[in-house]
């Protein structure tokens, strides 16, 4: 495995590092055939971040097979940097995906001895150590599999100790986890390390958390650790952002003013999280420049997050929501660019 510790002249120094699955979604068609599409939550997140002008580094190896080459090409075409420059001989991960009548996907995964799982805590930490300017560390979805706990948990702990802003997408796949109790327990251990959590109301229900409402359950999850922000997506009801402000937690809400025609929801949560982080960095940069005139990444995004203004937090949430809305209006995961999202917010303000 060949790491690429130096930044290419063609790319800016990455600010965000992502770790988790990149796979091929085999989408069930009406005629019984399957259409292969590039996918995976962390793969989608990485592309969506790059399309919103966030310099992003993807950590996991990719296969030398045809699918792996396509995954690598798509990431690099959007501006995502690959930490592992050489492909590995293991096959690409596969997911068989069927959409229900509401356009929601159901998954079956084939991920034994696959390329994107050829990682270790030491390899993940080596990438981060080679890029000391990194500010944000992101993982979630299939990286929450307890079978990979020995890789991702020590890595997250090390990066949290190093002062990075830890982002965990609590994007659950309970239908493919054989031991649900162990799965839930491991997800909660990962969540405790997060500075930023993202989950849907369905994810929180799967975790069987205390609370009579999704917001109550989100508060419980947030308070298990030291998370500063908790982003909660609610489907057609919009989204909420729970932000820790001193001893209190303030709740911000947003939803689309008019119904949205949903084509499918593939990649919606990934695009939401990318929009949230992209807009947060946008405000962080503006505030750092305004306050000190210094380079933005000489400050600490984690410190900035607890001081962000209410107007900033509301903008972060509405930008994230618009990012998700644009992707559900398209077939498959086709993440929006920054300017598209801002234009939608201008034309169709959230309420």
N, C-alpha and C positions, 0 to 999 in steps of 0.2 A: 504494500500500500504506500503510495507516494503522496506525502502532504505537500501543500503549496503554501509555505509560510509567508511568502512575499506577495505583495499586491501588484497585479499587472498594471502596466502603464495605461491600459485601456479602461481601468476601473478605479473609482475612488476608494480610499480606505474604508472597509466595511464598518458600520456602526452597530449592526444587528447580526447575531449569529443564530441560525436555526438548526435544530437536530430532530430527526424523526423520519417518517416514511416518505418515500417516493415510489409510486407503484403505477400499475396499469389497471384502470377500471375497465372491466369487460361489461358493457352496458347491454342488458337484455333488450332485444328488439321484438316488435310485434310478430315478426315472421319466425321467431325462435332462434335467430342467429344472435351473435354478440358483436358489438362494435367496440374495438379497443380505443380507450381514451387515456391520455396522460392524467394522473391524479395522485391522491394522497394528501391528507390535510396539511402536513408541513411543507410538502412540495407546492401546494396551492398558496399557502401563506407566504412562502419565499418569493414566488412570482408576483403576488399581489403587492408585497412590500416594495419590490423593485419598481413595479409600474407606478407606485406612488412616490417615487424619487428617494427611496430609502436604500442606501448602500447595504447590501445583504450578502452574507456568507453562508452557504449551505454545507453542513459538515459531513453527511453520510456518504459512503461510497456508492457508486452507481455501477451497474453491470456492463460488461462488454457485449452483451447481446443486443439485438436490434432495438428492443424496448429501452434498454439502458442508454443507448446512444441517443434515442429520441428524447428521453427525459433530460439528459445533459444538454442537448441542443436547445430545448425549450427554455431551460433555466438561463442559459447563457444568452439566448436571444433577448430575454427580458432584462438582462444586466445583472443576474445573480452570479456571484462568484462561487466556484467549487473549491472547497478546502482540500478534497482528495482529487488530485489532477488526473490520475490514471484509473481507468476502469478496472473492475475486479472480475474474476471468472465466474462468480456465482450468478444465478439467474435473477431477473427482476421479480419483485413482489407482484402478485396478482390479486385483484378483488373482483368478484362477480357482483354486479349491482343491478337491482331491479327497482324501478320507481313505482310507487303506488299511485292511486288516482289523484292524490294531492301533489304529486311531484316529489315526494320525499323518498330518499334512497334507502334501500335495505342492502346490507353487505354480507358477503361470505369471503374470507381471506385465505390466501395460499402463501404462507410466509416462512416456511421452514428452510433454513440454510440459504437465505436470499441475500442479495448484495447490500441493501440498505441496513441490514442488521450486523454487518461485519464491522462492529465498532467496539470500543472499550472505554471505560472511564479515562484511562490514560491517553488514549488517542483523541478523545473529545477535549480533554484539558490541554493537550499539546497544541491543538488548533487555537484555542483561546489564548494560550500563553504566547503564541507567535503573533497575535494581533492585540497588543495591549490597549489599543484605542477603542476596542469594542465597549459598547455601553449597555446593550440589551441582549439577553440570552432567552431564546424562545424554544419551547417544546410542548408536546401534548399528543393527544389522540393515541395512536398505536405505540408511541413511546411510553405510554402509561401501562403497558402490559407488564405484569409482575415478572414475567420471564426475563425481562431486560432490566430488572431493578438494579442489578450489580453494575450496570453501565451508567444509566442515567441519574440515579440518586446520588452517587458520589460526585459525579460531574456537577450537578446542580449545587450541591453543598459547597464544593470548591469555588464555584463561580459566585455564589452568594457571599462567601467569605471574602472574595476579591472585590466586592462592592458593586457587582453588576446588578442591573434591574432584571429580576427573574420573572419571566412571563410563562404561565402554564395554562394551556387551553384544555379545559376539562371536557373534552369532546369524546364521549364514551361510545364503546362498541360492545355492549354486554352480550349480544347474541353470539359472539365468537369467543368469549372468555369462559373456559370450562369450570372455573371455580370463582363464582361471583363474589363470595365473601372475601377471598384473598384479593381479588381485583379491586373491590371497593376500598379495602384497607390500604392497599398500595396507592391508589389514586389520592386518598386523603393524606398520605405521607408526602407525596409529591406536592400537593396543594399547600401544605404547611410551609414549604420553602418559597412560595411565590410572593412577589411584590405586586403582581398583577394577575388576576384570575379571570378567565372567561368561560362561561357555561351557558347552556340553554336551560329553559325550564324543564325540558325532558331529561337532560343530563342530571339535574339536581334530583329529579324524581327517582332516577335509577340509583342514585347514591343513598336513597332512603334517609335523608337528613331530617332532623326535627324541624318543625315549622309548618304552619297551615297554609302558607302562600309561598310562591317561588322567591319573593323578596325576603321572607323570613328565613328560608333555607339558604339563600345566598349570604345573608348576614351570618348565619351559623358557620358556613364554610369559610367565610372571610376571617372570622374570629378564631378559627382553629390555629391560625398562624399569625403572621404580621403583615398580611396583605394591605397595601395602600389603596388599591382599586380592585373592584369586582364588577366586571361587565356581564350583564344578564340579558340574553336575547329571548324574546317572547313571541316569535313568529309574527303573525299579522298584528299583534298588539304592540309591536315596536321593541324597545330595549330600555334598559336602565343602567346607570353607572353609579355604583356605590363607592364613595370616596371618603377615606379617613381624613378628618380634619381635627387634629388634636385628639381629645378623648372621644369625640363624636364621629358618627358616620353619616354623611349627607347623601341623599338619594336624588339623582337627576333622572328625568324621564324624557323619552322622545318616541314619536311614532309618525308614520306618513300621514299627511293630511287627507289623502284620498286613497282608495283601494288601489293596489298594485296588481297588474296582470302577471301572475307567476308562471314562467315557463317550466323551470324546475329549480330546486333549492341546492343543487350540487355546488359546493364551494361558498355558500352564503356565509357560514360562520367564519371561514378562513378569511374571506374578504372583509368581513366586519372587523376582525381582530387586526388585520393589516391596516385598515383605515383608522382604527383607534390609535395604533402605535405611530403611524405616519403623522397624524394630526398632532399627537402629543409631542413628537420631535419637532414639528413645525413651530409650535408655541414655545417649546423649550429653547430652540435656537433664537427665536425673537426675544424672549425674556433675558437670555444670557447676554446677547449683544446689547440689549437696552440697558441692563443693569451694570455691566462691567466693561463692555467693549472687547472682551476677550473671546477667544475661540470657544464655540459652544461646548465642545467636548472636553474643555478644561474644567467645566463645572460637572456636577453629578446629577444625572437625570432623576435618580432616586430621591435626592434631596429636594429637587425642584417640584416633584409630583405632589408632595404634601403641602406645598405652598401655592399651588396653582389656583387661580381665581375661579369663581363660579362661572363666569362667562366663558373662560377657557375650557372648563370641564364640560359645559353644555355644548360647546362647539366640537370638542373631541367626540362626544357621544353622537351628535347629529351627523358628523362626518362619517363615523363608523357605520351608522344606520344607512346613510346614502350609498356607501360602498357596497353594503350587502344588497340593497334594493336593486342597484344596477346589475348585479350578477344574477339575481333571480329572474330578471327580465330577459335573460339570454339563455340559449341552450348550452348546457355544460358549464364548466368553470372558466369563465373568460373575464378575469378581474379588470376593473376599471382603472384608468390612469387618474392621477391627482386632479388634473384640470377638468376631467369629466365629472368627478365627484363634486368639485366646487361649483361647476355649472349647474348640476342638478340641485344643489342646495339653494342656489340663487333662483332657479326657476320654480322649484317645488319645495319650499321651506317645510321642515318638519314641525310638528306641534308638540 
